[in-house]
């Protein structure tokens, strides 16, 4: 048997399990390489633009520099949705290879042209290629993973390399090349930048060769041999993508939240220099504030997955944006640099949580056939909102200027950046609330209780085991299907534990959930929670610590849903929030890694004892609390059919989501 792996909740374990997939590891390496090349080319092109206009004066240099930056933004505004259509309609690998080869040729040509107009054309075309490359890559990532829950770690790795390692690597390599190049030449700074551009072009040639020859899996469903139907037109795909955004509350809320988040982000970027001056700082304070933003971003991306284990992604996204907006208001009223740095770090942290959560939602809850268009739409929207915010905010700051406020007879001089930042924070908080309302599927459960539960540590999860809960049907059916699933997993080499109460515990459980030995619903719920808490401490956690697959029938969701349905029927008893809190307390915060919901149409089995109105309510409540809040951690199985048919569906749904290491017997 393999020695136990680190906890599934461990960031190192999640990251290593994703990088263990050869196709993803190669794509991630290519992404790191090309991202470094993109940052290096941005520095080189902007530097070359200023060198080419050095003789025309400071104004000409400023316009040249601004022209390069503006040219990089134009393609995302005009062609972003079209890039997503290409990612969904054509072979994604061919799209990526073509874009990399074009970028190789364009960058290699700049040193030979030596003119500003060609530099701007090259910048425009390279950014256009990038707009096609990124949606194709992002849409392909989920197809390379083994399980939906790995999408979060994959998104983390992508963000870290794009906005961390690549930034430092690109800047460092550009500095190194421009320092070494004059030593072998005549000290001409233009020649040094040209050397950097020429060498950088080969990064994209290497990327094209790796994608073409070493990652055929990127093509995915686009190269299916059995697809005989003619592909839909690009206009249809474009229209279909926009309709999907408008008609899908989840994606619509995601888009609304992104607008608010990046409008606030643009306000911070546009006012950072003047804001630092208002605190009495200079360039050093300005630099520290930027470092604080990226430091907070890294912290947010680090703690985001842990929060997502306790709070559904759909709730976490909007909540993080609201928190970022409130933190921005704190930035606006900060009176000291240290207070401002702490508040800016909070803004970055909550933005990191929201960004990572948004990417995870797209990767796990948007179908493959439309994922490329959604990725492209989101990226175009991000750039559009940032550009608009960065363009309008300086104008607003200039109009507001410096104001004198009189409070209690005391006069305070307030810089215009403070009003803008406060306004941006309010906008982000309001938009975050709108996004939350669009995306939340659990309005019946108070958010505050969910947040408190998410922030509580509970009992620390250890071990590499996996907890699978079978929920939803009658007690007899769930018991049968849990036993059948455990037997099937054993046959496939997994080490399986089936915790079960002893005779005394079984009697107490029956009294709590099915018989009338206890008169009130609250008493029954408490008794059921006590029995389950004892079982979790005695059998479940030790088995998980030992790296086993623990299969339990009716872990907590089914009994609590039954109590909730009964309370709803009689109009008395614990509400859903109280029951959820009780379940979290009884299990020490332990939640199933995978919930199997046995679902059927209401009334499909009239002979079952709870198949009437109560059973329909239980099914509906479970569908909302288990399947919709975290679809990447649940499997909905049609429970209509024979026992063998249902068992086969359960195994088929569970196997792809189980880890392949650390929980099997006889593995080498």
RAMOQUI-V862199 format. One record per residue. N is the residue number from 1. RES is the residue in one letter. SS is DSSP state (@ for helix, = for strand, . for the rest). PSI is psi in whole degrees, -180 to 180 (NA if undefined). Layout:
n=N res=RES ss=SS psi=PSI
n=N res=RES ss=SS psi=PSI
This chain:
n=1 res=X ss=. psi=142
n=2 res=X ss=. psi=141
n=3 res=X ss=. psi=147
n=4 res=X ss=. psi=138
n=5 res=X ss=. psi=170
n=6 res=X ss=. psi=165
n=7 res=X ss=. psi=145
n=8 res=X ss=. psi=-24
n=9 res=X ss=. psi=-11
n=10 res=X ss=. psi=131
n=11 res=X ss=@ psi=-41
n=12 res=X ss=@ psi=-41
n=13 res=X ss=@ psi=-43
n=14 res=X ss=@ psi=-42
n=15 res=X ss=@ psi=-44
n=16 res=X ss=@ psi=-34
n=17 res=X ss=@ psi=-33
n=18 res=X ss=@ psi=-44
n=19 res=X ss=@ psi=-14
n=20 res=X ss=. psi=-12
n=21 res=X ss=. psi=114
n=22 res=X ss=@ psi=-46
n=23 res=X ss=@ psi=-43
n=24 res=X ss=@ psi=-40
n=25 res=X ss=@ psi=-41
n=26 res=X ss=@ psi=-42
n=27 res=X ss=@ psi=-40
n=28 res=X ss=@ psi=-41
n=29 res=X ss=@ psi=-40
n=30 res=X ss=@ psi=-41
n=31 res=X ss=@ psi=-43
n=32 res=X ss=@ psi=-42
n=33 res=X ss=@ psi=-49
n=34 res=X ss=@ psi=-34
n=35 res=X ss=@ psi=-41
n=36 res=X ss=@ psi=-42
n=37 res=X ss=@ psi=-38
n=38 res=X ss=@ psi=-46
n=39 res=X ss=@ psi=-40
n=40 res=X ss=@ psi=-41
n=41 res=X ss=@ psi=-35
n=42 res=X ss=@ psi=-46
n=43 res=X ss=@ psi=-42
n=44 res=X ss=@ psi=-43
n=45 res=X ss=@ psi=-42
n=46 res=X ss=@ psi=-39
n=47 res=X ss=@ psi=-43
n=48 res=X ss=@ psi=-35
n=49 res=X ss=@ psi=-42
n=50 res=X ss=@ psi=-35
n=51 res=X ss=@ psi=-38
n=52 res=X ss=@ psi=-22
n=53 res=X ss=. psi=18
n=54 res=X ss=@ psi=-34
n=55 res=X ss=@ psi=-9
n=56 res=X ss=@ psi=-1
n=57 res=X ss=. psi=170
n=58 res=X ss=@ psi=-41
n=59 res=X ss=@ psi=-44
n=60 res=X ss=@ psi=-38
n=61 res=X ss=@ psi=-41
n=62 res=X ss=@ psi=-44
n=63 res=X ss=@ psi=-38
n=64 res=X ss=@ psi=-44
n=65 res=X ss=@ psi=-46
n=66 res=X ss=@ psi=-33
n=67 res=X ss=@ psi=-39
n=68 res=X ss=@ psi=-46
n=69 res=X ss=@ psi=-44
n=70 res=X ss=@ psi=-38
n=71 res=X ss=@ psi=-33
n=72 res=X ss=@ psi=-23
n=73 res=X ss=@ psi=-23
n=74 res=X ss=@ psi=-48
n=75 res=X ss=@ psi=-39
n=76 res=X ss=@ psi=-29
n=77 res=X ss=@ psi=-34
n=78 res=X ss=@ psi=-34
n=79 res=X ss=@ psi=7
n=80 res=X ss=@ psi=-54
n=81 res=X ss=@ psi=-37
n=82 res=X ss=@ psi=-36
n=83 res=X ss=@ psi=-40
n=84 res=X ss=@ psi=-36
n=85 res=X ss=@ psi=-43
n=86 res=X ss=@ psi=-37
n=87 res=X ss=@ psi=-30
n=88 res=X ss=@ psi=-23
n=89 res=X ss=@ psi=-36
n=90 res=X ss=. psi=168
n=91 res=X ss=. psi=117
n=92 res=X ss=@ psi=-33
n=93 res=X ss=@ psi=-41
n=94 res=X ss=@ psi=-38
n=95 res=X ss=@ psi=-46
n=96 res=X ss=@ psi=-44
n=97 res=X ss=@ psi=-45
n=98 res=X ss=@ psi=-45
n=99 res=X ss=@ psi=-42
n=100 res=X ss=@ psi=-40
n=101 res=X ss=@ psi=-40
n=102 res=X ss=@ psi=-42
n=103 res=X ss=@ psi=-37
n=104 res=X ss=@ psi=-49
n=105 res=X ss=@ psi=-40
n=106 res=X ss=@ psi=-48
n=107 res=X ss=@ psi=-39
n=108 res=X ss=@ psi=-23
n=109 res=X ss=@ psi=-23
n=110 res=X ss=@ psi=-47
n=111 res=X ss=@ psi=-29
n=112 res=X ss=@ psi=-25
n=113 res=X ss=@ psi=-51
n=114 res=X ss=. psi=30
n=115 res=X ss=. psi=152
n=116 res=X ss=@ psi=-40
n=117 res=X ss=@ psi=-39
n=118 res=X ss=@ psi=-35
n=119 res=X ss=@ psi=-42
n=120 res=X ss=@ psi=-39
n=121 res=X ss=@ psi=-45
n=122 res=X ss=@ psi=-43
n=123 res=X ss=@ psi=-44
n=124 res=X ss=@ psi=-47
n=125 res=X ss=@ psi=-37
n=126 res=X ss=@ psi=-43
n=127 res=X ss=@ psi=-35
n=128 res=X ss=@ psi=-44
n=129 res=X ss=@ psi=-40
n=130 res=X ss=@ psi=-37
n=131 res=X ss=@ psi=-29
n=132 res=X ss=@ psi=-34
n=133 res=X ss=@ psi=-45
n=134 res=X ss=@ psi=-49
n=135 res=X ss=@ psi=-37
n=136 res=X ss=@ psi=-43
n=137 res=X ss=@ psi=-48
n=138 res=X ss=@ psi=-39
n=139 res=X ss=@ psi=-26
n=140 res=X ss=@ psi=-24
n=141 res=X ss=@ psi=-51
n=142 res=X ss=@ psi=-29
n=143 res=X ss=@ psi=-18
n=144 res=X ss=@ psi=-15
n=145 res=X ss=. psi=161
n=146 res=X ss=. psi=-28
n=147 res=X ss=. psi=148
n=148 res=X ss=@ psi=-32
n=149 res=X ss=@ psi=-11
n=150 res=X ss=@ psi=-9
n=151 res=X ss=@ psi=-35
n=152 res=X ss=@ psi=-46
n=153 res=X ss=@ psi=-37
n=154 res=X ss=@ psi=-42
n=155 res=X ss=@ psi=-40
n=156 res=X ss=@ psi=-49
n=157 res=X ss=@ psi=-41
n=158 res=X ss=@ psi=-43
n=159 res=X ss=@ psi=-41
n=160 res=X ss=@ psi=-44
n=161 res=X ss=@ psi=-35
n=162 res=X ss=@ psi=-42
n=163 res=X ss=@ psi=8
n=164 res=X ss=@ psi=-79
n=165 res=X ss=@ psi=-44
n=166 res=X ss=@ psi=-37
n=167 res=X ss=@ psi=-49
n=168 res=X ss=@ psi=-42
n=169 res=X ss=@ psi=-45
n=170 res=X ss=@ psi=-45
n=171 res=X ss=@ psi=-42
n=172 res=X ss=@ psi=-43
n=173 res=X ss=@ psi=-40
n=174 res=X ss=@ psi=-43
n=175 res=X ss=@ psi=-40
n=176 res=X ss=@ psi=-47
n=177 res=X ss=@ psi=-43
n=178 res=X ss=@ psi=-20
n=179 res=X ss=@ psi=-37
n=180 res=X ss=@ psi=-38
n=181 res=X ss=@ psi=-45
n=182 res=X ss=@ psi=-22
n=183 res=X ss=@ psi=-29
n=184 res=X ss=@ psi=-4
n=185 res=X ss=. psi=-144
n=186 res=X ss=. psi=20
n=187 res=X ss=. psi=11
n=188 res=X ss=. psi=118
n=189 res=X ss=@ psi=-32
n=190 res=X ss=@ psi=-42
n=191 res=X ss=@ psi=-38
n=192 res=X ss=@ psi=-43
n=193 res=X ss=@ psi=-38
n=194 res=X ss=@ psi=-38
n=195 res=X ss=@ psi=-42
n=196 res=X ss=@ psi=-42
n=197 res=X ss=@ psi=-42
n=198 res=X ss=@ psi=-45
n=199 res=X ss=@ psi=-39
n=200 res=X ss=@ psi=-30
n=201 res=X ss=@ psi=-31
n=202 res=X ss=@ psi=-16
n=203 res=X ss=@ psi=-43
n=204 res=X ss=@ psi=-29
n=205 res=X ss=@ psi=-44
n=206 res=X ss=@ psi=-42
n=207 res=X ss=@ psi=-44
n=208 res=X ss=@ psi=-42
n=209 res=X ss=@ psi=-40
n=210 res=X ss=@ psi=-47
n=211 res=X ss=@ psi=-40
n=212 res=X ss=@ psi=-43
n=213 res=X ss=@ psi=-24
n=214 res=X ss=@ psi=-10
n=215 res=X ss=. psi=64
n=216 res=X ss=@ psi=-20
n=217 res=X ss=@ psi=-18
n=218 res=X ss=@ psi=-32
n=219 res=X ss=@ psi=-38
n=220 res=X ss=@ psi=-141
n=221 res=X ss=@ psi=-14
n=222 res=X ss=@ psi=-18
n=223 res=X ss=@ psi=22
n=224 res=X ss=. psi=130
n=225 res=X ss=. psi=-25
n=226 res=X ss=. psi=10
n=227 res=X ss=. psi=109
n=228 res=X ss=. psi=-20
n=229 res=X ss=. psi=147
n=230 res=X ss=. psi=139
n=231 res=X ss=. psi=148
n=232 res=X ss=. psi=158
n=233 res=X ss=. psi=158
n=234 res=X ss=@ psi=-35
n=235 res=X ss=@ psi=-40
n=236 res=X ss=@ psi=-45
n=237 res=X ss=@ psi=-41
n=238 res=X ss=@ psi=-47
n=239 res=X ss=@ psi=-39
n=240 res=X ss=@ psi=-37
n=241 res=X ss=@ psi=-45
n=242 res=X ss=@ psi=-39
n=243 res=X ss=@ psi=-38
n=244 res=X ss=@ psi=-41
n=245 res=X ss=@ psi=-44
n=246 res=X ss=@ psi=-39
n=247 res=X ss=@ psi=-12
n=248 res=X ss=. psi=111
n=249 res=X ss=@ psi=-38
n=250 res=X ss=@ psi=-51
n=251 res=X ss=@ psi=-37
n=252 res=X ss=@ psi=-43
n=253 res=X ss=@ psi=-38
n=254 res=X ss=@ psi=-44
n=255 res=X ss=@ psi=-44
n=256 res=X ss=@ psi=-44
n=257 res=X ss=@ psi=-40
n=258 res=X ss=@ psi=-39
n=259 res=X ss=@ psi=-49
n=260 res=X ss=@ psi=-43
n=261 res=X ss=@ psi=-46
n=262 res=X ss=@ psi=-20
n=263 res=X ss=@ psi=-43
n=264 res=X ss=@ psi=-40
n=265 res=X ss=@ psi=-41
n=266 res=X ss=@ psi=-36
n=267 res=X ss=@ psi=-40
n=268 res=X ss=@ psi=-47
n=269 res=X ss=@ psi=-43
n=270 res=X ss=@ psi=-26
n=271 res=X ss=@ psi=-2
n=272 res=X ss=@ psi=-45
n=273 res=X ss=@ psi=-49
n=274 res=X ss=@ psi=-35
n=275 res=X ss=@ psi=-42
n=276 res=X ss=@ psi=-39
n=277 res=X ss=@ psi=-35
n=278 res=X ss=@ psi=-21
n=279 res=X ss=. psi=2
n=280 res=X ss=. psi=14
n=281 res=X ss=. psi=166
n=282 res=X ss=. psi=-141
n=283 res=X ss=@ psi=-33
n=284 res=X ss=@ psi=-45
n=285 res=X ss=@ psi=-39
n=286 res=X ss=@ psi=-44
n=287 res=X ss=@ psi=-42
n=288 res=X ss=@ psi=-39
n=289 res=X ss=@ psi=-40
n=290 res=X ss=@ psi=-41
n=291 res=X ss=@ psi=-38
n=292 res=X ss=@ psi=-39
n=293 res=X ss=@ psi=-50
n=294 res=X ss=@ psi=-32
n=295 res=X ss=@ psi=-44
n=296 res=X ss=@ psi=-38
n=297 res=X ss=@ psi=-43
n=298 res=X ss=@ psi=-42
n=299 res=X ss=@ psi=-43
n=300 res=X ss=@ psi=-43
n=301 res=X ss=@ psi=-24
n=302 res=X ss=@ psi=-41
n=303 res=X ss=@ psi=-13
n=304 res=X ss=@ psi=-49
n=305 res=X ss=@ psi=-34
n=306 res=X ss=@ psi=-40
n=307 res=X ss=@ psi=-36
n=308 res=X ss=@ psi=-20
n=309 res=X ss=. psi=-21
n=310 res=X ss=. psi=-18
n=311 res=X ss=. psi=128
n=312 res=X ss=. psi=147
n=313 res=X ss=@ psi=-40
n=314 res=X ss=@ psi=-31
n=315 res=X ss=@ psi=-37
n=316 res=X ss=@ psi=-37
n=317 res=X ss=@ psi=-57
n=318 res=X ss=@ psi=-38
n=319 res=X ss=@ psi=-41
n=320 res=X ss=@ psi=-38
n=321 res=X ss=@ psi=-42
n=322 res=X ss=@ psi=-44
n=323 res=X ss=@ psi=-38
n=324 res=X ss=@ psi=-41
n=325 res=X ss=@ psi=-43
n=326 res=X ss=@ psi=-38
n=327 res=X ss=@ psi=-35
n=328 res=X ss=@ psi=-33
n=329 res=X ss=@ psi=-39
n=330 res=X ss=@ psi=-40
n=331 res=X ss=@ psi=-41
n=332 res=X ss=@ psi=-32
n=333 res=X ss=@ psi=3
n=334 res=X ss=. psi=137
n=335 res=X ss=. psi=-4
n=336 res=X ss=. psi=150
n=337 res=X ss=@ psi=-42
n=338 res=X ss=@ psi=-39
n=339 res=X ss=@ psi=-41
n=340 res=X ss=@ psi=-42
n=341 res=X ss=@ psi=-45
n=342 res=X ss=@ psi=-43
n=343 res=X ss=@ psi=-39
n=344 res=X ss=@ psi=-38
n=345 res=X ss=@ psi=-38
n=346 res=X ss=@ psi=-42
n=347 res=X ss=@ psi=-48
n=348 res=X ss=@ psi=-41
n=349 res=X ss=@ psi=-47
n=350 res=X ss=@ psi=-34
n=351 res=X ss=@ psi=-39
n=352 res=X ss=@ psi=-42
n=353 res=X ss=@ psi=-46
n=354 res=X ss=@ psi=-42
n=355 res=X ss=@ psi=-48
n=356 res=X ss=@ psi=-42
n=357 res=X ss=@ psi=-41
n=358 res=X ss=@ psi=-45
n=359 res=X ss=@ psi=-38
n=360 res=X ss=@ psi=-40
n=361 res=X ss=@ psi=-45
n=362 res=X ss=@ psi=-42
n=363 res=X ss=@ psi=-30
n=364 res=X ss=@ psi=-22
n=365 res=X ss=@ psi=4
n=366 res=X ss=. psi=132
n=367 res=X ss=. psi=151
n=368 res=X ss=@ psi=-37
n=369 res=X ss=@ psi=-17
n=370 res=X ss=@ psi=0
n=371 res=X ss=@ psi=-37
n=372 res=X ss=@ psi=-42
n=373 res=X ss=@ psi=-38
n=374 res=X ss=@ psi=-43
n=375 res=X ss=@ psi=-45
n=376 res=X ss=@ psi=-41
n=377 res=X ss=@ psi=-44
n=378 res=X ss=@ psi=-44
n=379 res=X ss=@ psi=-40
n=380 res=X ss=@ psi=-40
n=381 res=X ss=@ psi=-40
n=382 res=X ss=@ psi=-48
n=383 res=X ss=@ psi=-39
n=384 res=X ss=@ psi=-46
n=385 res=X ss=@ psi=-42
n=386 res=X ss=@ psi=-46
n=387 res=X ss=@ psi=-46
n=388 res=X ss=@ psi=-43
n=389 res=X ss=@ psi=-45
n=390 res=X ss=@ psi=-26
n=391 res=X ss=@ psi=-38
n=392 res=X ss=@ psi=-34
n=393 res=X ss=@ psi=-47
n=394 res=X ss=@ psi=-35
n=395 res=X ss=@ psi=-44
n=396 res=X ss=@ psi=-43
n=397 res=X ss=@ psi=-42
n=398 res=X ss=@ psi=-37
n=399 res=X ss=@ psi=-44
n=400 res=X ss=@ psi=-42
n=401 res=X ss=. psi=-154
n=402 res=X ss=. psi=131
n=403 res=X ss== psi=151
n=404 res=X ss== psi=120
n=405 res=X ss== psi=136
n=406 res=X ss== psi=116
n=407 res=X ss== psi=115
n=408 res=X ss=. psi=35
n=409 res=X ss=. psi=-8
n=410 res=X ss== psi=135
n=411 res=X ss== psi=133
n=412 res=X ss== psi=129
n=413 res=X ss== psi=119
n=414 res=X ss== psi=126
n=415 res=X ss=. psi=149
n=416 res=X ss=@ psi=-27
n=417 res=X ss=@ psi=-30
n=418 res=X ss=@ psi=-41
n=419 res=X ss=@ psi=-41
n=420 res=X ss=@ psi=-44
n=421 res=X ss=@ psi=-41
n=422 res=X ss=@ psi=-43
n=423 res=X ss=@ psi=-41
n=424 res=X ss=@ psi=-38
n=425 res=X ss=@ psi=-41
n=426 res=X ss=@ psi=-43
n=427 res=X ss=@ psi=-45
n=428 res=X ss=@ psi=-42
n=429 res=X ss=@ psi=-42
n=430 res=X ss=@ psi=-46
n=431 res=X ss=@ psi=-37
n=432 res=X ss=@ psi=-39
n=433 res=X ss=@ psi=-41
n=434 res=X ss=@ psi=-42
n=435 res=X ss=@ psi=-41
n=436 res=X ss=@ psi=-44
n=437 res=X ss=@ psi=-33
n=438 res=X ss=@ psi=-38
n=439 res=X ss=@ psi=-22
n=440 res=X ss=. psi=128
n=441 res=X ss=. psi=8
n=442 res=X ss=. psi=48
n=443 res=X ss=. psi=-20
n=444 res=X ss=. psi=-15
n=445 res=X ss=. psi=124
n=446 res=X ss=. psi=138
n=447 res=X ss=@ psi=-38
n=448 res=X ss=@ psi=-43
n=449 res=X ss=@ psi=-37
n=450 res=X ss=@ psi=-42
n=451 res=X ss=@ psi=-42
n=452 res=X ss=@ psi=-43
n=453 res=X ss=@ psi=-36
n=454 res=X ss=@ psi=-34
n=455 res=X ss=@ psi=-20
n=456 res=X ss=. psi=138
n=457 res=X ss=. psi=-32
n=458 res=X ss=. psi=-164
n=459 res=X ss=. psi=129
n=460 res=X ss=. psi=131
n=461 res=X ss=. psi=130
n=462 res=X ss=. psi=171
n=463 res=X ss=. psi=169
n=464 res=X ss=. psi=15
n=465 res=X ss=. psi=167
n=466 res=X ss== psi=128
n=467 res=X ss== psi=120
n=468 res=X ss== psi=123
n=469 res=X ss== psi=132
n=470 res=X ss== psi=118
n=471 res=X ss== psi=167
n=472 res=X ss=. psi=-38
n=473 res=X ss=. psi=-166
n=474 res=X ss=. psi=159
n=475 res=X ss=@ psi=-40
n=476 res=X ss=@ psi=-44
n=477 res=X ss=@ psi=-42
n=478 res=X ss=@ psi=-37
n=479 res=X ss=@ psi=-44
n=480 res=X ss=@ psi=-48
n=481 res=X ss=@ psi=-33
n=482 res=X ss=@ psi=-43
n=483 res=X ss=@ psi=-41
n=484 res=X ss=@ psi=-40
n=485 res=X ss=@ psi=-44
n=486 res=X ss=@ psi=-43
n=487 res=X ss=@ psi=-41
n=488 res=X ss=@ psi=-38
n=489 res=X ss=@ psi=-37
n=490 res=X ss=@ psi=-41
n=491 res=X ss=@ psi=-28
n=492 res=X ss=. psi=11
n=493 res=X ss=. psi=2
n=494 res=X ss== psi=146
n=495 res=X ss=. psi=114
n=496 res=X ss== psi=138
n=497 res=X ss== psi=134
n=498 res=X ss=. psi=90
n=499 res=X ss=. psi=140
n=500 res=X ss=. psi=142
n=501 res=X ss=. psi=150
n=502 res=X ss=. psi=-176
n=503 res=X ss=@ psi=-42
n=504 res=X ss=@ psi=-44
n=505 res=X ss=@ psi=-38
n=506 res=X ss=@ psi=-39
n=507 res=X ss=@ psi=-41
n=508 res=X ss=@ psi=-40
n=509 res=X ss=@ psi=-43
n=510 res=X ss=@ psi=-42
n=511 res=X ss=@ psi=-37
n=512 res=X ss=@ psi=-39
n=513 res=X ss=@ psi=-22
n=514 res=X ss=. psi=-33
n=515 res=X ss=. psi=-180
n=516 res=X ss=. psi=22
n=517 res=X ss=. psi=-31
n=518 res=X ss=. psi=131
n=519 res=X ss=. psi=-46
n=520 res=X ss=. psi=156
n=521 res=X ss=@ psi=-37
n=522 res=X ss=@ psi=-42
n=523 res=X ss=@ psi=-41
n=524 res=X ss=@ psi=-42
n=525 res=X ss=@ psi=-41
n=526 res=X ss=@ psi=-42
n=527 res=X ss=@ psi=-42
n=528 res=X ss=@ psi=-41
n=529 res=X ss=@ psi=-39
n=530 res=X ss=@ psi=-44
n=531 res=X ss=@ psi=-43
n=532 res=X ss=@ psi=-38
n=533 res=X ss=@ psi=-41
n=534 res=X ss=@ psi=-42
n=535 res=X ss=@ psi=-40
n=536 res=X ss=@ psi=-43
n=537 res=X ss=@ psi=-37
n=538 res=X ss=@ psi=-37
n=539 res=X ss=@ psi=-43
n=540 res=X ss=@ psi=-55
n=541 res=X ss=@ psi=-44
n=542 res=X ss=@ psi=-39
n=543 res=X ss=@ psi=-41
n=544 res=X ss=@ psi=-39
n=545 res=X ss=@ psi=-32
n=546 res=X ss=. psi=-1
n=547 res=X ss=. psi=20
n=548 res=X ss=. psi=163
n=549 res=X ss== psi=118
n=550 res=X ss== psi=119
n=551 res=X ss== psi=119
n=552 res=X ss== psi=138
n=553 res=X ss== psi=132
n=554 res=X ss=. psi=61
n=555 res=X ss=. psi=-64
n=556 res=X ss=. psi=-28
n=557 res=X ss=@ psi=-46
n=558 res=X ss=@ psi=-50
n=559 res=X ss=@ psi=-42
n=560 res=X ss=@ psi=-37
n=561 res=X ss=@ psi=-37
n=562 res=X ss=@ psi=-43
n=563 res=X ss=@ psi=-41
n=564 res=X ss=@ psi=-41
n=565 res=X ss=@ psi=-40
n=566 res=X ss=@ psi=-42
n=567 res=X ss=@ psi=-38
n=568 res=X ss=@ psi=-35
n=569 res=X ss=@ psi=-46
n=570 res=X ss=@ psi=-7
n=571 res=X ss=. psi=20
n=572 res=X ss=. psi=157
n=573 res=X ss=. psi=-177
n=574 res=X ss=. psi=142
n=575 res=X ss=. psi=178
n=576 res=X ss=@ psi=-39
n=577 res=X ss=@ psi=-42
n=578 res=X ss=@ psi=-41
n=579 res=X ss=@ psi=-40
n=580 res=X ss=@ psi=-41
n=581 res=X ss=@ psi=-41
n=582 res=X ss=@ psi=-42
n=583 res=X ss=@ psi=-42
n=584 res=X ss=@ psi=-40
n=585 res=X ss=@ psi=-44
n=586 res=X ss=@ psi=-34
n=587 res=X ss=. psi=3
n=588 res=X ss=. psi=30
n=589 res=X ss=. psi=4
n=590 res=X ss=. psi=130
n=591 res=X ss=. psi=148
n=592 res=X ss=. psi=140
n=593 res=X ss=. psi=-25
n=594 res=X ss== psi=125
n=595 res=X ss== psi=128
n=596 res=X ss== psi=113
n=597 res=X ss== psi=111
n=598 res=X ss== psi=110
n=599 res=X ss== psi=147
n=600 res=X ss=. psi=161
n=601 res=X ss=. psi=143
n=602 res=X ss=. psi=134
n=603 res=X ss=. psi=5
n=604 res=X ss=. psi=-24
n=605 res=X ss=. psi=83
n=606 res=X ss=. psi=-19
n=607 res=X ss=. psi=-13
n=608 res=X ss=. psi=146
n=609 res=X ss=. psi=-26
n=610 res=X ss=. psi=26
n=611 res=X ss=. psi=-1
n=612 res=X ss=. psi=-140
n=613 res=X ss=@ psi=-42
n=614 res=X ss=@ psi=-43
n=615 res=X ss=@ psi=-39
n=616 res=X ss=@ psi=-39
n=617 res=X ss=@ psi=-40
n=618 res=X ss=@ psi=-44
n=619 res=X ss=@ psi=-44
n=620 res=X ss=@ psi=-43
n=621 res=X ss=@ psi=-42
n=622 res=X ss=@ psi=-39
n=623 res=X ss=@ psi=-35
n=624 res=X ss=@ psi=-38
n=625 res=X ss=@ psi=-28
n=626 res=X ss=@ psi=-54
n=627 res=X ss=@ psi=-38
n=628 res=X ss=. psi=-30
n=629 res=X ss=. psi=-33
n=630 res=X ss=. psi=75
n=631 res=X ss=@ psi=-26
n=632 res=X ss=@ psi=-11
n=633 res=X ss=@ psi=21
n=634 res=X ss== psi=153
n=635 res=X ss== psi=121
n=636 res=X ss== psi=122
n=637 res=X ss== psi=132
n=638 res=X ss== psi=118
n=639 res=X ss=. psi=4
n=640 res=X ss=. psi=134
n=641 res=X ss=. psi=-176
n=642 res=X ss=. psi=166
n=643 res=X ss=@ psi=-40
n=644 res=X ss=@ psi=-41
n=645 res=X ss=@ psi=-45
n=646 res=X ss=@ psi=-41
n=647 res=X ss=@ psi=-40
n=648 res=X ss=@ psi=-39
n=649 res=X ss=@ psi=-39
n=650 res=X ss=@ psi=-49
n=651 res=X ss=@ psi=-42
n=652 res=X ss=@ psi=-35
n=653 res=X ss=@ psi=-30
n=654 res=X ss=@ psi=-43
n=655 res=X ss=@ psi=-45
n=656 res=X ss=. psi=-18
n=657 res=X ss=. psi=-2
n=658 res=X ss=. psi=142
n=659 res=X ss=. psi=155
n=660 res=X ss=. psi=0
n=661 res=X ss=. psi=152
n=662 res=X ss=. psi=-7
n=663 res=X ss=. psi=16
n=664 res=X ss== psi=151
n=665 res=X ss=. psi=147
n=666 res=X ss=. psi=8
n=667 res=X ss=. psi=148
n=668 res=X ss=. psi=NA
